[in-house]
Each structure stands twice: as C-alpha cells, then as structure tokens.
C-alpha cells in the first residue's frame, strides 16, 4: 500500500496502468459477435460467420465450449434456434464477466482491501415459463432481424409480453429490462436508417435479456439484515429525461463488532423533464431519509435493515435513524481502508458495473482541453468530470484545485477513471470540503435554493394539471 505522503492516499495507482493479460482478446471476441448481430443472423454473411467463430474460440477450453461451438455453427448457417441463441448469449456474458473479474482483481490489489465472498445463484423454479419462453422468442426474432433490420412490427412484439409479465413481482426485473430495451429500439426504428448503431449496448441488453428470461435466473438469495452504524462516503446522482437515481456509497460497521464493509443504498424515481439539477433532490428526498443525513454530514444507526448478499441495502426508513455527525473524509481515511468490498452477483459481472469507492490525496492535477488527470505517485489516473452532477456545489473547477478526493473508480473506454464524489480544496485560503450530495437534504446555497424553488413550482403545476385531469 502506498502511504499518503507519496501522493497515493490508500491506493496504488501504478497497478492500474499495467496491461491486463487477455483483456483485449476477450473484448475483441465480444465486438466480433456484436457486429454479427448488427446485420442479423437470418442469412449470415461470411464476415458474420467469422465473428461467431471468434466468439466460440474465445470460450474454448471452458465448460461452454461444445455448446457454443455448435451454436456458432448453426447460427453461421442461418439455422440457430432458441437454445443456440441462449448459448451465444451465455458465452458473451461469460467473456465480459471474465473481463470484470480481471479488472476487479487489479482494483483489489490497488486498494489493498479484502473482497467479499462470491454469491451463489438461487435455484429457480419454472414459474410463468410460458411468458419467459415468449420473451426469449422475441429476443431470438431480434437476433435474426439484426439491429439494421429492426422495424416497428418486430419491436412491438414485446408489448403484450411485457404487459403480462409486469404484474408478477418475480418477473418484474426481466420485464423492466425488456420494456426499456423495446422502447429504445422503437425510438431508433427503422434500423436501416441509423447512422450509428450502439452495438455494444444493444448486445449487452440482448444477452442479458436472454439469460434473465431463463427460469430462475432472475431469482436471488433471500436478503439478510444489517444492524450497526452507517457512515456515508458520497452520493452518485444519475439523471435521465424521465427518471432520476441517487446511490449512496457508505461504510457499514456491524454492531456485533465484525469486519466493516462497503454498502450501497439506492433510490430511483420517475421525473418530469422540467425538473433538473438541484430540483431532483425534491423528488428523491421523501423516499429515503438517508439523503437528509448525507446532506447534514451525519451517520445513521440501522436496525435489521434488509441487505442483499451484494451489499445493497433495501432501504426502509423504519429501520434507520439519524445519529452523530460523521465527516466523510474522516471515514475515507480511517474506515475505508479496512472495509470489505462487496461481492458481485454472477449476472452482474460486467465492466460497466465497476464503481469502487476510493480515496486519493497528495496528487497533482493536469488539465488539457476538456481532459483532467490526477497524477498519483507519478502515475496518471483519468478523472471523469462529466459524471459530476449539477445538483450540488461540487464542480469540475473545484476538482481541478483539489488536494484530496473521495471517488468511484470505474473502467471506461479502455482505462480506469475516477468519478469525484467529494473533494477537499482551498477557497480564500481556507480548507473546504465540497460534496456532490451536499444539497441532498436541502440547501441555503443561493444557486441550489433557486433551483429547488423552480422545481417546487414545476411540480406544483404538474400536480394541479394531473388533479384537473382526474376530476374530469
């Protein structure tokens, strides 16, 4: 572990710049298969057959080898059935899972923190097998049509299936994925007119959908409970046109004295497109008292809070109460280095899911055009300032003048990047801590207060209009 006075905080950034053996080859095989899906597998051309063969070769020597080899041959001949598409989706998922595991192994070495034990998938039954089979049939039709061949007729085949699945809580996870995927495809129809096709993204959604619609695949072990002290580190706020999500990353110290661990608590809400920036907190705040505690810089006492094997708190305000003040940077310096990183569920092993809390200090900052880099103990680490939300006082300018940072270590576009959640900097010769989630519980800041008022007005107008419609 590199000590703080060498500029590394509690992380060895030098390990993150070393190449990962086999990573490029695995990603190349995934890309080759994704290109085969672009044109569709109804009448594959030689280039598509080559992509299928590359995927099969990438899993040679694994338990999937025989099934994937057969599936690739059938797909190359335009004769693939549902089982063959499932095998191809499994191979693609396994390759990205291996990339995730290799990258996380490097992260574990860099942070020096212990990892949680792998989770074991639940054994599922065959509930609603007909609906799951219908969903897989639709996904098979997509693979045959290809992204260039999608049209509204093909995409609309998901509507009745999703409508039938959503009322069943056990099917809500695959139903939600299929609903969002179909909506995205519908907005892109016809595929033949697309200038740019998000092949990796749609390949991710397709393969995940194929596996989640296997009976029992979406089931998870029963959650446990957590009793002890929760010490927030920071908030990752994500905003889309119709939804917003806040994910609080924290260190949890069990009351029984066992080892502390990293946990997450997430709240998601639908939103009107007129509510943006700091106004998002108004929508999120009522659903999770933890946000107020984060804004006030407090810890929380948990009592029998449900928690998954992957460290996700299933938040319920009745199992939590605000406690003593807790400085996030003190938590990062003292508690974070010994906290256990949570395990990852098998189907969630994907490079884009990597978001590991880290603490850095004593680095140098370089800015070139729109690119920012921290030099940590002589090694560059890219900074993802595009992920800094506008709903808080943290800004890219503050990051550029910082000397300590709590962030999420991610992997994107072939390199590790740190997403700042909070920084320590100097303002008017005084040390100041700026947090992305500082306004989560409310704010007296002039800019934040103005945005909150605008959101209040927008929500009030929408509620009045909705009430008027309901009265008619």
KACORWO-V272010 format. One record per pair of residues at least 4 apart in sequence whose ideal C-beta (glycine too) atoms are under 8 Angstrom apart, sorted by the first residue. I is the first residue (numbers start at 1). GAP is how many residues later the second one is. Records with the same first field share a line. If there is no record, write none. Layout:
I->GAP ; GAP
This chain:
1->9 ; 11 ; 111 ; 336
2->4 ; 5 ; 6 ; 7 ; 8 ; 9 ; 10 ; 11 ; 12 ; 375
3->5
4->4 ; 5 ; 6 ; 357 ; 358
5->357
6->356 ; 371
7->354 ; 355 ; 356 ; 357 ; 368 ; 369 ; 370 ; 371
8->4 ; 5 ; 352 ; 354 ; 355 ; 368 ; 369
9->349 ; 350 ; 351 ; 352 ; 353 ; 354 ; 367 ; 395
10->101 ; 102 ; 323 ; 326 ; 327 ; 348 ; 349
11->99 ; 100 ; 101 ; 347 ; 348 ; 349 ; 365 ; 398
12->4 ; 97 ; 98 ; 99 ; 100 ; 365
13->4 ; 97 ; 347 ; 361 ; 363 ; 364 ; 366 ; 367 ; 368
14->4 ; 363 ; 364 ; 365
15->91 ; 94 ; 95
16->90 ; 91 ; 94 ; 363 ; 365 ; 393 ; 400
17->362 ; 363
18->88
19->4
20->82 ; 83 ; 86
21->81
22->4 ; 76 ; 80
23->4 ; 76 ; 79 ; 80
24->4
25->4 ; 33
26->4 ; 32 ; 69 ; 70 ; 72 ; 73
27->4 ; 68 ; 72
28->4 ; 26
29->4 ; 25 ; 26 ; 28 ; 29 ; 66
30->4 ; 25 ; 62 ; 65 ; 66 ; 170 ; 173
31->4 ; 168 ; 169
32->4 ; 18 ; 19 ; 20 ; 22 ; 23
33->4 ; 18 ; 19 ; 21 ; 22 ; 55 ; 58 ; 59 ; 170
34->4 ; 17 ; 165 ; 166 ; 168 ; 169
35->4 ; 12 ; 13 ; 16 ; 164
36->5 ; 8 ; 11 ; 12 ; 13 ; 15 ; 16 ; 39
37->4 ; 106 ; 109 ; 110 ; 162 ; 165 ; 166 ; 169
38->108 ; 109 ; 110 ; 159 ; 161
39->5 ; 6 ; 9 ; 107 ; 109 ; 110
40->4 ; 103 ; 104 ; 105 ; 106 ; 107 ; 108 ; 109
41->7 ; 34 ; 37 ; 39 ; 102 ; 103 ; 105
42->36 ; 102 ; 103 ; 104 ; 107
43->35
44->4 ; 5 ; 8 ; 31 ; 32 ; 33 ; 34
45->4
46->4
47->4
48->4 ; 28
49->4 ; 27
50->4
51->4
52->4 ; 20 ; 21 ; 23 ; 24 ; 36
53->4 ; 19 ; 23
54->4
55->4 ; 13 ; 17 ; 33 ; 36 ; 37 ; 40
56->4 ; 9 ; 12 ; 13 ; 15 ; 16 ; 35
58->33 ; 37
59->5 ; 6 ; 9 ; 32 ; 35 ; 36
60->5 ; 9
61->4
62->32
64->4 ; 23 ; 26 ; 27 ; 30
65->4
66->4
67->4 ; 20 ; 23
68->4 ; 19 ; 20 ; 22 ; 23
69->4
70->4 ; 14 ; 17
71->4 ; 9 ; 12 ; 13 ; 14 ; 16 ; 17 ; 20
72->4 ; 16
73->4
74->5 ; 6 ; 7 ; 10
75->4 ; 5 ; 9 ; 10 ; 13
80->4 ; 5 ; 8 ; 60 ; 63
81->4 ; 59
82->4 ; 51 ; 54 ; 55 ; 58
83->4
84->4
85->4 ; 51 ; 54 ; 55 ; 58 ; 125
86->4 ; 50 ; 124 ; 125 ; 128
87->4
88->4 ; 119
89->4 ; 117 ; 118 ; 119 ; 121 ; 122
90->4 ; 117 ; 121
91->4
92->4 ; 111 ; 115
93->4 ; 114 ; 115 ; 118 ; 254
94->4
95->4
96->4 ; 108 ; 253 ; 254 ; 255
97->4 ; 249 ; 252 ; 253
98->4
99->4 ; 252
100->4 ; 244 ; 249 ; 250 ; 251 ; 253 ; 254
101->4 ; 248
102->4
103->4 ; 248 ; 251 ; 308 ; 313
104->4 ; 11 ; 240 ; 250 ; 252
105->4
106->4
107->4 ; 247 ; 249 ; 302 ; 309
108->4 ; 5 ; 6 ; 7 ; 233
111->226 ; 230 ; 245 ; 247
112->225
113->223 ; 224 ; 225 ; 226 ; 227 ; 228
114->145 ; 226 ; 227
115->225 ; 226 ; 228
116->145 ; 195 ; 224 ; 225 ; 226 ; 227
117->226
118->225 ; 226 ; 228
119->102 ; 190 ; 191 ; 224 ; 225 ; 226 ; 227
120->101
121->95 ; 96 ; 98 ; 99 ; 224 ; 225
122->94 ; 97 ; 98 ; 99
123->93 ; 96
124->91 ; 92 ; 93 ; 94 ; 95
125->90 ; 91
126->89 ; 90
127->41 ; 43 ; 44 ; 88
128->4 ; 37 ; 40 ; 42 ; 43
129->4 ; 86
130->4
131->4 ; 30 ; 33 ; 34 ; 37 ; 40
132->4 ; 39 ; 42 ; 81 ; 82 ; 83
133->4 ; 80
134->4 ; 27
135->4 ; 23 ; 26 ; 30 ; 39 ; 43 ; 74 ; 78
136->4 ; 74 ; 77 ; 78
137->4
138->4 ; 19 ; 20 ; 23 ; 40
139->4 ; 67 ; 70 ; 71 ; 74
140->4
141->4 ; 13 ; 16
142->8 ; 12 ; 43 ; 64
143->63
145->4 ; 5 ; 6 ; 9 ; 46
146->4 ; 45
147->44 ; 47 ; 50 ; 52 ; 55
148->43 ; 44 ; 46 ; 49
149->5 ; 42 ; 43
150->4 ; 5 ; 35 ; 38 ; 39 ; 40 ; 41
151->4 ; 38 ; 39 ; 40
152->4 ; 34 ; 37 ; 38
153->4
155->27 ; 30 ; 31 ; 34
156->26 ; 30
157->4
158->4 ; 20 ; 21 ; 23 ; 24
159->4 ; 23
160->4
161->4 ; 17
162->4 ; 13 ; 16 ; 17 ; 20
165->6 ; 7 ; 9 ; 10 ; 13
166->5 ; 6 ; 9 ; 10 ; 13
168->4 ; 7
170->48 ; 49
171->4 ; 47
172->4
173->4 ; 39 ; 45
174->4 ; 35 ; 38 ; 39 ; 44
175->4
176->4
177->4 ; 28 ; 31 ; 32 ; 35
178->4 ; 31 ; 35
179->4
180->4 ; 25
181->4 ; 21 ; 24 ; 25 ; 28
182->4
183->4
184->4 ; 18 ; 21
185->4 ; 17
188->6
191->6
197->5
198->4
199->4
200->4
201->4
202->4
203->4
204->4 ; 146 ; 148
205->4
206->4
207->4
208->4 ; 139
209->4
210->4
211->6 ; 136
212->5 ; 6 ; 135
213->4
217->130
220->88 ; 89 ; 125
221->87 ; 88
223->83 ; 84 ; 85 ; 86 ; 91
224->82 ; 83 ; 84 ; 85
225->79 ; 80 ; 81 ; 82
226->26 ; 28 ; 37 ; 76 ; 78 ; 79 ; 80 ; 81 ; 87
227->27 ; 28 ; 29 ; 75 ; 76 ; 77 ; 78
228->24 ; 25 ; 26 ; 27 ; 28 ; 73 ; 74
229->23 ; 24 ; 26 ; 70 ; 71 ; 72 ; 73 ; 94
230->20 ; 21 ; 22 ; 23 ; 33 ; 60 ; 69 ; 70 ; 71 ; 72 ; 90
231->19 ; 20 ; 21 ; 22 ; 68 ; 95 ; 97 ; 100 ; 104
232->16 ; 17 ; 18 ; 58 ; 61 ; 62 ; 67 ; 68 ; 94 ; 96 ; 99 ; 205
233->16 ; 17 ; 18 ; 95 ; 98 ; 99 ; 103 ; 124 ; 173 ; 188 ; 189
234->14 ; 15 ; 60 ; 94 ; 123 ; 172 ; 173 ; 174 ; 187 ; 188 ; 201 ; 202 ; 203
235->11 ; 12 ; 13 ; 14 ; 56 ; 59 ; 186 ; 200 ; 201 ; 202 ; 205
236->10 ; 11 ; 13 ; 119 ; 151 ; 172 ; 183 ; 185 ; 200
237->7 ; 8 ; 9 ; 10 ; 43 ; 152 ; 154 ; 155 ; 199 ; 200
238->6 ; 7 ; 8 ; 9
239->4 ; 5 ; 32 ; 37 ; 41 ; 150 ; 152
240->4
241->32
242->28 ; 29 ; 30 ; 31
243->25 ; 26 ; 27 ; 28
244->24 ; 25 ; 27 ; 36 ; 39 ; 40
245->21 ; 22 ; 23 ; 24
246->20 ; 21 ; 34 ; 38 ; 42 ; 45 ; 191 ; 194
247->17 ; 18 ; 19
248->16 ; 17 ; 18 ; 40 ; 42 ; 43 ; 46 ; 189
249->13 ; 14 ; 15 ; 106 ; 108 ; 159 ; 172
250->12 ; 13 ; 14 ; 15
251->9 ; 10 ; 11 ; 12 ; 80 ; 84 ; 85 ; 88
252->8 ; 9 ; 10 ; 11 ; 50
253->7 ; 82
254->4 ; 5 ; 6 ; 7
259->79 ; 80 ; 81
260->75 ; 78 ; 79 ; 80
261->50 ; 78 ; 79 ; 80 ; 81
262->49 ; 74 ; 77 ; 78 ; 79 ; 80 ; 95
263->44 ; 48 ; 49 ; 50 ; 79
264->47 ; 48 ; 49 ; 78
265->23 ; 25 ; 47 ; 48 ; 50
266->46 ; 49
267->17 ; 20 ; 21 ; 24 ; 48
269->14 ; 15 ; 18
271->4 ; 9 ; 12
272->186 ; 187 ; 190
274->184 ; 188
275->4 ; 5 ; 7 ; 8 ; 180 ; 183 ; 184
276->4 ; 114 ; 175 ; 179
277->113 ; 114 ; 174 ; 178
278->112 ; 113 ; 114 ; 161 ; 165 ; 169 ; 170 ; 173 ; 174 ; 177
279->4 ; 112 ; 172 ; 173 ; 175 ; 176 ; 177 ; 179
280->4 ; 111 ; 175
281->4 ; 10 ; 110 ; 158 ; 159 ; 160 ; 161 ; 171
282->170 ; 173 ; 174 ; 177
283->172 ; 176
284->4 ; 7 ; 156
285->6 ; 7 ; 155 ; 156 ; 157
288->27 ; 29
289->4 ; 11 ; 28 ; 31 ; 33
290->4 ; 10 ; 25 ; 30
291->4 ; 146 ; 149 ; 150
292->4 ; 30 ; 148 ; 149 ; 150
293->5 ; 6 ; 7 ; 29 ; 148
294->4 ; 141 ; 143 ; 146 ; 147
295->142 ; 143 ; 144 ; 145 ; 146 ; 147 ; 148
296->26 ; 29 ; 145
297->28 ; 29 ; 30 ; 31
298->24 ; 25 ; 26 ; 27 ; 28
299->23 ; 24 ; 25 ; 26 ; 27
300->20 ; 21 ; 22 ; 23
301->19 ; 20 ; 21 ; 22
302->11 ; 17 ; 18
303->16 ; 17 ; 18
304->15
305->8 ; 9 ; 10 ; 11 ; 14 ; 15
306->7 ; 8 ; 10 ; 13
307->4 ; 5 ; 6 ; 7
308->4 ; 6
309->34 ; 36
310->32 ; 33 ; 34 ; 35 ; 38
311->31 ; 32
312->30
315->5
316->4
326->4 ; 5
327->4 ; 106
328->4 ; 78 ; 94 ; 105 ; 107
329->4 ; 30 ; 75 ; 77 ; 93 ; 95 ; 104
330->4
331->4 ; 5
332->4 ; 25 ; 27 ; 74
333->4 ; 26
335->4
336->21 ; 23
337->22
341->15
344->4 ; 5 ; 9
345->4
348->5
349->4
351->60
352->59 ; 60
354->55 ; 56 ; 57
355->53 ; 54 ; 55 ; 64
356->52 ; 53 ; 54
357->49 ; 50 ; 51 ; 52 ; 64
358->48 ; 49 ; 50 ; 51 ; 60
359->45 ; 46 ; 47 ; 48
360->14 ; 16 ; 21 ; 44 ; 45 ; 47 ; 58
361->42 ; 43 ; 44 ; 63
362->41 ; 42
363->11 ; 12 ; 13 ; 18 ; 40 ; 42
364->10 ; 11
365->7 ; 8 ; 9 ; 10 ; 18 ; 34 ; 35 ; 36 ; 37
366->6 ; 7 ; 9 ; 14
367->4 ; 5 ; 6 ; 33
368->5
371->11
372->10 ; 11 ; 13 ; 24 ; 27 ; 28
373->7 ; 8 ; 9 ; 10
374->6 ; 7 ; 9 ; 31 ; 44
375->4 ; 5 ; 6
376->4 ; 5
381->35 ; 36 ; 37
382->33 ; 34 ; 35 ; 36
383->16 ; 34 ; 35 ; 37
384->26 ; 28 ; 33 ; 34 ; 35 ; 36
385->11 ; 14 ; 35
387->32
388->6 ; 7 ; 8 ; 11 ; 31 ; 32 ; 48
389->5 ; 47
391->45 ; 48 ; 57 ; 60
392->42 ; 43 ; 44 ; 45 ; 46 ; 47 ; 48 ; 56
393->5 ; 41 ; 42 ; 45 ; 46 ; 52 ; 55
394->4 ; 5 ; 26 ; 27 ; 28 ; 29 ; 40 ; 41 ; 42 ; 44
395->4 ; 39
396->4
397->4
398->4 ; 25 ; 27 ; 36
399->6 ; 21 ; 24
401->24 ; 25
402->18 ; 21 ; 22 ; 23
403->21 ; 22 ; 23
404->19 ; 20
405->13 ; 15 ; 17 ; 18 ; 19
406->14 ; 15 ; 16 ; 17
407->11 ; 12 ; 13 ; 14
408->10 ; 11 ; 13
409->7 ; 8 ; 9 ; 10
410->6 ; 7 ; 8 ; 9
411->4 ; 5 ; 6
412->5
420->16
421->14 ; 15 ; 16
422->11 ; 12 ; 13 ; 14
423->10 ; 11
424->7 ; 8 ; 9
425->6 ; 7 ; 9
426->4 ; 5 ; 6
427->5
434->4
438->5
439->4 ; 6 ; 9 ; 13
442->10
443->5 ; 6 ; 9
444->4 ; 5
445->4
446->4
447->4
448->4
449->4
450->4
451->4
452->4
453->4
454->4
455->4
456->4
457->4
458->4
459->4
460->4
461->4
462->4
463->4
464->4
465->4
466->4
467->4
468->4
